[in-house]
Amino acid sequence: MNGDQRTNKTISSAVEHGIWLANSQGSAVAWAYMQTYHVPVDAIRRVLAYPEARRKSSSCCR
């Protein structure tokens, strides 16, 4: 499987919304939200700590 491929749409959507939350309400809120949707901790840490390494968004915002 390609490392850049998203396979779980629910988790993908939770990450997208979590990124939006991080930008609007802070990383702690985003972290809690993504944990609620069972996003793996390594993925949460990566998207919050390294925004320049994020995949291109499939949607703009929520």
N, C-alpha and C positions, 0 to 999 in steps of 0.2 A: 504494500500500500504506500502511496506517495505521502510523505510527511506533511505536505501542504494541503491535503485533501480533508474536507470536513465530511464526516459520515453520519453524525447525529444532529438532526435539524433542531431538536429541542435544546441541546447543549449549545449549539451554534447560536441560536436566537438568544439564549441566556447570556452568552459572552458578549454578543452585540449590544444588548441592553445594559449589561454590566459596564461596558466601556462608556456608554452614554451616561450612566449614573456616576461613574468615576469623574467624568468631566463636569457634571452639573452639581453633584452632591458630595463627592469625595470618595476616596478609595475604600474607606471602611464600609460605607453603605454598599458600594459595588461588590466588595468581597462577600458580605453577608448575603446579598441577593444571589450571587453566583453559587454560593454554597447551598442555598435553598434548592437550586436546580441541579445539584450534584455535579457541578463542573469540577473536574479534577484540580486539586490544590496546585499542582505544578502549572497547569494552564492558567489558573487565576493569577498566580504569582507572575507568570511570564507576561500576560497582557497588561497587568497593572504596572509592573516595574520597567518594562521595555516597550514603550509605545511605538518606537521606531521599527520594531521587529514584528508588529502586528500584520496579519493578513489584510488584504483589501476588503473593506466592508461590502457586504452584499446589499445592505440597506443603509439609508442615511441616518435616520434617527427615529426615536419613539416619543 
